[in-house]
Amino acid sequence: MGGFFGVVSKGDCVNDLFFGTDYHSHLGTKRGGLATKNSNGFSRSIHNIENNYFRSKFESDLPQFSGDKGIGVISNYDAQPLVFGSHLGRFGIVTVGKINNIVELAKKAFKKKIHFSETSGGGLSPTEIVATLICEEDSFKQGIQNAQEAIKGSCSMLLLTEKGIYAARDKLGRTPVIIGKKEGAYAATSETCAFPNLGFEIYKYLGPGEIIFMTADGCEQKKKPGEKMQICAFLWVYYGYPASSYEGINVEFVRYRCGSALGKEDDYKIDYVAGIPDSGTGHAIGYANEKNIPYIRPYVKYTPTWPRSFMPQDQSIRDLVAKMKLIPIRELIEGKKILFCEDSIVRGTQLQDHAQILFDCGASEVHMRPACPTLIYPCEFLNFSTSRSTMDLAGRKAIRELEDTDDKFLDEYATSNSEKNRAMVEKIRQRLKLTSLKYQKLENLVKAIGLPKEKLCTHCWDESSYF
């Protein structure tokens, strides 16, 4: 997915920029980057963070940075920030999102005799495409609007200019952008968890398509937000950090409510409730509190030397890393009926391994409660599950077993508690060798978040797209 942080200050902004960007490390796994602007021009640094952490990669770079404004990014795709010279002046740019029509946009540019550099993987840089669209217009505001109208998918961005920083949320608000304020400084972030320890207070949640311009003296609205919004519901389920809030709604609080909703739907007699760490923990605590059943940690996560389980890129090694990071505690497992809460089941491979380990440690029953419905459709709007084809999704595998194809009756399979939905869930349960498996109902997830369904993107569960 990815996340960004930008700050404009009356003094030096480098420490705020460095730590604010670092607070987005849970959102990306491939590249990290910083850029600052001072009276001598732009400074920029980009590092590969596939085998290390953002903070350790950039600490030695900090002495080269100075300035009163800067932008940073954690990306799971292209190298950023990029810095451009243009008729609008020099500017740096970072983006978050997914451009589905990138090839079409590139072809249009080629007809105008515009060229692009290739990424290390041989593809086109989405961020460079966005910068080109911006430079087609006569002002940064018009350029950002031009890009937002041309892009199919989503794209939120920060532009570092000579005078300040532009922050723009994608057209339908699928990714959040939040403005913070403290004495002598303003900041823009994807995650509000970056604000408290840096002394910022939430000043404004940008609306869908809204554009603002920040200087150290204030925040000026350049384009009003649109009325239609579809923020990604998966932010609360999995991607978001527990201390962050989107649309004024805290992630951890939503996870408690998700777990509570799962508990209200359940009548199994179990000994303990547990969460697959880390993102399943909040859901499990909510379930345990609702049912008044003890919460335990039969799995402990070992993190000091392991990168995220997304890494490395080879799927079999990712699965091995995920397995190695979770260490079972036999004394809490043996002879017990344990119910686990998990954020979601994507492929199910790692979960199958974890369930088998529990049984090997003597668990008498292993129940699983994912906090969201079955993933049936790949994400079209963010870089979530882009490395996983539809065929890899656990739901589609089950449908293929039942129908000899994975693209029939999808509406019925996506409908909670329908005959076909129950058959699909049973197939997944059998493959994972679980005692029981019950998914969250979509209506309960929506209720736990607290926004009207039409303001949420739930495409990966029911293929709904209102706009």
Residue, then its C-alpha position, 0 to 999 in steps of 0.5 A: m500500500g504505502g504511506f507518506f508524511g510531509v511537514v512545513s516548519k518555521g525552523d528545521c523540519v528534518n527530525d519531524l520528517f524523519f520520525g513522522t515518515d518512520y511511523h508509516s513503516h507498517l504500510g510498505t516494504k520495498r522503498g523509503g525516501l525523504a526530500t527536503k527544501n532549503s535556500n540551497g535547493f532540494s536534497r533527496s535520498i531513497h533506499n531499498i528497505e526490503n531487508n532492513y528498516f526505514r530508520s536504520k537505513f536513513e539515520s546516516d543520511l540525516p546530516q545531509f538534510s536541512g530545511d524548513k519543509g520536506i516530504g517522506v514516503i514508505s512505498n511498496y512499489d516505486a522509488q520515491p520521492l521524485v524531484f522535477g524541474s518544470h515550467l511550474g518550478r522545481f518540485g518533489i512528489v510522493t504518491v500513494g495509490k494504484i493507477n489502473n490505466i497507467v499504460e493508457l496514460a503513458k501512450k497519450a504522453f508518448k503521442k505528445k513526445i513525452h518520455f519516461s524513465e523505467t523502474s528497476g523492474g522495467g515498468l513505468s513509475p506511477t509517480e512520474i506519470v502523475a508528475t507529468l499530468i500535473c505539468e500539463e497545466d498552468s498551476f499546481k492546483q490545476g495540475i493536481q486536478n488534472a491528474q485526479e480526473a485522469i487517473k482510474g484507481s486512486c492517487s493521494m499525493l504530496l507536492l514539495t514546492e519552493k513555497g510550501i507543500y500541496a496535500a491532495r487526497d484521491k478523488l474518492g478518498r480511498t486513502p486517508v490524508i490528515i493535517g496536523k498542527k503545532e506551534g510553528a508547523y503544519a504536517a500532512t500524514s497518512e497515519t495519525c499515529a505519527f502526530p502525538n509524539l511529535g507534538f502535532e494535534i489533528y487539525k483537519y481530515l481532508g475530504p475526497g478530492e480535497i486539495i490544500f496548501m500548507t506553509a508554516d503560517g497556515c493551511e489554505q484550501k485550494k479545492k473543496p472536497g467532493e460529496k462522494m467517498q469510498i474509503c477502504a474499509f480494510l484500513w480498519v481491519y488490517y492495514g491501519y496502525p492501532a493508534s491511528s484514526y481515519e474519518g475520526i474513527n480509531v482503528e483499535f476501537v473498531r477492532y474491539r467492536c469487530g471482535s465483539a460482533l463476532g462474539k455475539e454471533d457465536d455459541y461455541k464452548i471454548d477455554y480461551v480466546a487468542g489473536i494472531p498477532d499483531s492485527g488479530t489482537g484487538h479483534a480477539i480482545g473485543y471477542a473475549n470481553e464480549k463473551n467474558i472468556p479469558y484472553i491468552r497468548p498461545y503464540v508469541k511473535y518474535t520480531p527483533t530481527w525479522p522484517r514483515s512477513f510480506m518479505p522477501q518477495d518469494q511467496s514460499i520464503r514469505d510463508l516460512v518467515a511468517k511461520m518462524k516469527l510465531i512461536p507456540i507456547r505448549e503449556l497454554i495450548e495442550g488440551k485446550k479449546i482455543l478460538f483465534c481471531e484474525d484480521s482476514i484470510v487471504r490465501g490461507t497457507q500461513l494459517q494452515d501451518h499455524a493451525q497444524i502447529l497448535f494441534d501438534c502442541g496438543a490443542s483439542e480444538v482450534h476455532m478461527r474467526p476472521a474479522c472481515p468476510t471472505l475475500i473473493y475479489p482482488c483489490e482494484f483501487l490500492n496496491f493490496s493483494t496485487s501480487r496475489s492472483t484471483m486464483d490464490l484467494a482462499g475463497r476463489k479456490a473453494i469456489r473452483e472446487l465446488e463449481d469447477t470454475d472460480d467465476k460463477f455465482l460470485d454474488e451468491y458466494a459473497t452473500s453471508n449465510s447463503e447456501k453457497n456461502r456456507a459451502m464455500v466456508e466449509k471447503i476453506r475450513q476443511r482445507l485449513k483443518l480447523t474445528s470451526l470457521k466463521y467469517q464476520k458478516l459484512e453488515n457487522l463490519v460496516k456497523a463496527i466501523g460506524l460509517p454508512k456503507e456507501k462511504l466505504c469501499t467493500h469491493c474485495w468482499d462484495e465487488s460493490s463500487y458505487f461510483 
